[in-house]
Amino acid sequence: MLRRQLVEGSAADVLLDASRSAALIVMGNRGRGGPAGRLLGSVSRSMLNRAGSPVLIVPNKTAQ
């Protein structure tokens, strides 16, 4: 089931809180091309290291 919700707060904190009850967190990357596109931002890195559910990071197709 897909659930949309608008919340205030830092992206990492909000997503980490949501990950406690989520089956999967799907995120996009920064959308940069070249070598910078392979790097993860601080929110993505926090999610991969601390999330309470699996995390899928989908690359931006136009940035490749």
C-alpha positions in Angstrom: 0.0 0.0 0.0 1.3 3.4 -0.9 0.8 6.2 1.6 1.6 9.8 1.0 2.1 12.2 3.9 3.4 15.8 4.2 5.5 16.4 7.3 7.9 19.1 8.5 11.4 18.5 9.8 14.8 17.6 8.5 14.6 15.1 5.6 16.8 12.5 7.3 14.9 12.6 10.6 11.5 12.4 9.0 12.5 9.6 6.7 14.2 7.7 9.5 11.1 8.0 11.6 9.0 6.7 8.7 11.3 3.8 8.1 10.3 2.3 11.4 6.9 1.3 10.0 7.6 1.1 6.3 8.1 -2.0 4.3 10.5 -0.2 1.9 11.8 3.4 1.5 12.4 4.4 -2.1 14.5 7.5 -2.7 16.0 9.3 -5.7 19.6 10.4 -5.9 20.9 14.0 -6.3 20.5 13.9 -10.1 24.1 14.8 -10.8 25.9 13.2 -13.7 29.5 12.0 -14.0 31.6 11.1 -10.9 29.5 13.3 -8.7 26.4 11.3 -9.6 27.9 8.2 -7.9 28.2 10.0 -4.6 25.4 9.8 -2.0 24.2 12.9 -0.2 23.9 13.0 3.6 20.2 12.0 3.7 20.8 8.9 1.5 23.8 8.0 3.5 21.9 8.4 6.8 19.1 6.2 5.5 21.4 3.4 4.3 23.2 3.4 7.7 20.3 3.9 10.1 16.9 3.0 8.5 14.6 0.6 10.2 13.5 -0.9 6.8 15.1 -1.6 3.4 16.1 1.4 1.3 16.2 1.5 -2.5 18.0 4.5 -4.1 16.9 5.0 -7.7 19.4 6.9 -9.9 18.2 9.8 -12.0 18.2 8.4 -15.5 18.9 11.8 -17.1 22.0 12.3 -15.0 23.9 9.3 -16.3 
